[in-house]
Structure formats: structure tokens, C-alpha cells
């Protein structure tokens, strides 16, 4: 059974950095596109960043462009999200998600349990 496990969340001051990791098991990681989503209280879940199966196609939400970097290490079955210049509005639960195909044009079919990121002002 495929599983996604996030780590790296926490409390950080505005302007600080965090790196999230997502380890994938039970699925051939390199065959699928991946993404990070987030959901803040009272708001809809939004896609923060997505990456195709080999890491050559990447998309970011406008709100994080220039501050966040998504990457993957297919040898380690791990997805990353480097978050710099964090703002209080980045506070949310961050979810790792896997797509059923090599590109991120469909709906993810696997989700992690989420990791809390809190940015204090």
C-alpha cells in the first residue's frame, strides 16, 4: 500500500526558512508527478508547487514564486519543499500529494497526513 509521509513543519518567525520532506513508499516514486498543497483555517486547499516525474517541469502558485522551491530526489523516493522568506500568510497545514501520471494535469490520487507550518509575525 502506497504511503506518503511528510516532515519538517514547525514554528518559525517571519522571514525565516523551513524545508519540508515527503518520503514515498509502496509506489515507484520516479514514475509520477508530485506536488505540495496547503490549507489554512477557513480556506480552500491550494496547490503550492508541482513537479513532473523527472523534475523538468515545475509550477508555483503566484503567492510563493521566488520564495519556495520544489525538488525531488528519485533515488531517495523523496520530495522537498524549501520555503524561504516565510510570511504569516504561509501558515497552513502542508500536504504532499502524488499524481497517478507523470505530469500534474490530473487530480492527485495519494495524500500525506499533512504537516503544520506556523509563521509568527
C-alpha positions as CSV (number, residue, x, y, z in Angstrom):
1,X,0.0,0.0,0.0
2,X,1.4,3.3,-1.1
3,X,2.1,5.9,1.6
4,X,3.3,9.5,1.8
5,X,4.9,10.8,5.0
6,X,5.7,14.5,5.4
7,X,8.1,16.0,7.9
8,X,9.9,19.3,8.5
9,X,7.0,21.5,9.6
10,X,7.2,23.7,12.7
11,X,7.1,27.2,14.1
12,X,9.3,29.9,12.5
13,X,9.4,33.7,12.6
14,X,8.5,35.8,9.6
15,X,11.5,35.9,7.2
16,X,12.7,32.5,8.3
17,X,13.1,29.3,6.4
18,X,11.9,25.7,6.6
19,X,12.4,22.6,4.4
20,X,9.6,20.1,4.1
21,X,10.3,16.5,3.1
22,X,7.9,13.8,1.9
23,X,9.0,10.2,1.7
24,X,7.0,7.9,-0.6
25,X,6.8,4.2,-0.1
26,X,4.8,1.4,-1.9
27,X,4.9,3.2,-5.3
28,X,7.6,3.7,-7.9
29,X,8.3,7.3,-7.0
30,X,10.1,8.2,-10.2
31,X,7.0,7.3,-12.4
32,X,4.7,10.0,-11.1
33,X,4.4,13.8,-10.8
34,X,4.2,15.2,-7.3
35,X,3.0,18.3,-5.6
36,X,2.7,20.3,-2.4
37,X,-0.6,21.7,-1.3
38,X,-1.6,23.7,1.7
39,X,-4.8,24.5,3.6
40,X,-5.2,27.4,6.0
41,X,-8.0,27.5,8.5
42,X,-11.2,28.6,6.8
43,X,-9.7,28.4,3.4
44,X,-9.7,26.0,0.5
45,X,-6.8,23.7,-0.2
46,X,-4.5,25.2,-2.8
47,X,-1.6,23.8,-4.8
48,X,1.6,25.5,-3.8
49,X,4.0,23.8,-6.2
50,X,4.1,20.8,-8.6
51,X,6.9,18.9,-10.3
52,X,6.8,16.3,-13.1
53,X,8.3,12.9,-12.9
54,X,11.9,13.9,-13.8
55,X,11.8,17.4,-12.3
56,X,12.0,19.3,-15.6
57,X,8.5,20.9,-15.4
58,X,7.7,22.9,-12.3
59,X,4.8,25.2,-11.4
60,X,4.3,27.5,-8.5
61,X,1.4,29.4,-7.1
62,X,1.9,33.1,-7.6
63,X,1.9,33.7,-3.8
64,X,5.1,31.6,-3.4
65,X,7.1,32.3,-6.6
66,X,10.6,33.4,-5.8
67,X,10.4,32.2,-2.2
68,X,9.6,28.4,-2.4
69,X,11.5,25.8,-4.3
70,X,10.1,22.3,-5.0
71,X,12.5,19.5,-5.9
72,X,12.7,15.7,-5.9
73,X,15.3,13.0,-5.4
74,X,14.1,10.0,-7.2
75,X,16.9,7.8,-5.8
76,X,15.7,8.6,-2.3
77,X,11.9,8.5,-3.1
78,X,11.7,11.9,-1.6
79,X,10.0,15.2,-2.4
80,X,11.2,18.5,-0.9
81,X,9.8,22.0,-0.5
82,X,12.3,24.6,0.5
83,X,10.5,27.6,1.9
84,X,12.3,30.9,2.3
85,X,11.2,34.4,3.3
86,X,8.2,32.9,5.1
87,X,5.3,35.2,5.8
88,X,2.5,34.8,8.4
89,X,0.1,34.2,5.5
90,X,2.1,31.0,4.7
91,X,0.7,29.5,7.9
92,X,-1.2,26.3,7.0
93,X,-1.1,22.5,7.0
94,X,1.1,21.4,4.1
95,X,0.3,18.2,2.3
96,X,2.4,16.1,0.0
97,X,0.4,14.7,-3.0
98,X,1.2,12.2,-5.7
99,X,-0.4,12.1,-9.2
100,X,-1.3,8.9,-11.0
101,X,0.6,10.0,-14.1
102,X,4.0,11.6,-15.0
103,X,2.6,15.1,-15.3
104,X,0.5,17.2,-12.9
105,X,-2.5,17.9,-15.1
106,X,-4.9,15.5,-13.2
107,X,-6.1,15.2,-9.7
108,X,-3.7,13.6,-7.1
109,X,-4.6,10.1,-6.0
110,X,-2.5,9.9,-2.9
111,X,-2.1,12.3,0.0
112,X,0.1,12.5,3.1
113,X,-1.2,13.2,6.5
114,X,0.0,16.8,6.5
115,X,2.5,18.8,8.5
116,X,1.8,22.1,10.3
117,X,3.7,25.2,9.3
118,X,3.2,28.3,11.5
119,X,4.8,31.6,10.8
120,X,4.8,34.2,13.6
121,X,4.9,37.9,12.9
